[in-house]
Amino acid sequence: MKYLIYSLFLLFLLVSAKSDKKLYNEKYRPQFHFSPEKNWLFESGGFLYYHGEYHLFFHNVSVTDKIYSDQLGHAVSKDLIHWQQLPNAFTQEEKAGPISSQSRSGSAIVDTLNVSGLQSKDEKPMLIFYSDSIGNQNLAVSQDKGITWDKYVKNPIISNTGMTSCDPKVFYHAPTGKWILALFRSRMENGQKGGISFYNSPDLLHWKHSSHLEGFTACPDIFEITVEGSSIEKKWVILSGDGEYKVGQFNGITFHPETNLQKLDFGKNFYASRTLFNAPHEKVIQIAWMRGGEFPDMAFNGQMSIPTELTLRSTKKGMILCRKPIGALSGLNEKEIHKKDKNLIPGIKGNLLSGLKGDAVTIKAILHLKSADSFGFIVRSGKTANGTDIHYDTGKRILDVNGVKMPLEPIDGKIELEILVDRSSIEIFANHGESGISTCFSPVHGEEDMILYTQGGELFVESLEAHSLKSAWPVK
């Protein structure tokens, strides 16, 4: 019977996809980032992998007759690029009022050993942990790979104690054999400042408070990661919603920082990241909400970042968390420009990106500074628009885009950049992912030129590879 239900459900999705094709070619619709079919997208409600599929849960918020409805949206993918939005999982809250910031991030896991005892069918239960507006922590369960959901009858699993408590992140800690829940709390009863509280549980249902770490903001994430170049050295990384992080050790009770706060992303539109539960090959895959973007006259509002693979690198500056876009993105490549060992002088007559046009483009470049005072990429320019300038000042060692300034030191006299341009966003990964910027923009429709320039002196282009991208959505 369950297979019949699942087959009918897939048929419904295919029919829906055919009828909704026009929805995915709007002027500001991201073409290789996930965005909802309609309504507002807020923080992630969970991110997991199960039986060959990636599941992304997200707040899909609407207002009807002045009632604020916070639905938990659900989408699946086999490669983290081509997404299919499913019916919403469940309603978290309905209340009077406009769209607000009441949505909170959550997390999702698969209870593969049924330690919760909640499994009632053949499939392993999926569990979603989420906060309500009161500050209680709650649980929802699916027995059919996320198609239908039931809220746990004994909610809340953690009751609010009188302060802001939200954004649970649940993960397994193998050395202690316990499940851990990391929760943002605005303050503690004993006078400790706001930060992340840790709870542990043997069964995912009964939770005991173990410690509190001051100095972190909402939407925490925490994960273990292997140091690059080693098969055995591992560290733990803990992040705030704003992308600030520390590297250290976690013993299942307490997190012990070994670094100061560092910044993963300098953009104004990177927030509430989530790492993938149970990723294949023990990779650490991250996705974030690109908060604050504008999508004029669209039926939807909001998008996620490109999923990235995280690594931890030992550098002269210490341990650095690095990101690179997932490899599956290259499957969208169309027209290619590939240059190497080119000396660029001021002026645009020698533009190495001449002929590359598109509203979805990737650019990879390794650039020797030589005598240039500055250089940059102008994206989405044309006859009626100057485009957006991704500008590097060689004297100040600053990369600037959309008013966001990021310090960026050359490595052996070189700057390495990977730039992703979509219809409504720009993401930049610098020096093999050691720092980055995520920013949203609203370029002029139809203006699709790309320019590489230098000012004040020569720039040596060791390599330049650029592609226009086809859409990840179904063919229109």
Secondary structure, DSSP 8 states (H G I E B T S, - for coil): -HHHHHHHHHHHHHHHHHHTGGGGG-TT--SSS---SSEEEEEEEEEEEETTEEEEEEEEEEEETTEEEEEEEEEEESSSSSEEEEEEEEEEEEEESS--S-----EEEE-TT-TTS---SSS--EEEEEE-TTS-EEEEEESSTTSS-EE-TT--SB---SS-EEEEEEEEETTTTEEEEEEEEEE-TTS-EEEEEEEEESSSSS-EEEEEEES--SS-EEEEEEBTT-SS-EEEEEE-TTSEEEEEEE-SS-EEE-S--EES--STT-EEEEE-BT-GGG-EEEEEE-TT---TT-SEE--B---EEEEEEEETTEEEEEEEE-GGGGGGEEEEEEEEEEEE-SSSTT-TTTT-B-SSEEEEEEEE-TT-SEEEEEEEE-SS---EEEEEETTTTEEEETTEEEE---BTTEEEEEEEEETTEEEEEETTTTEEEEEE----TT--EEEEEEESS-EEEEEEEEEEE--SS---
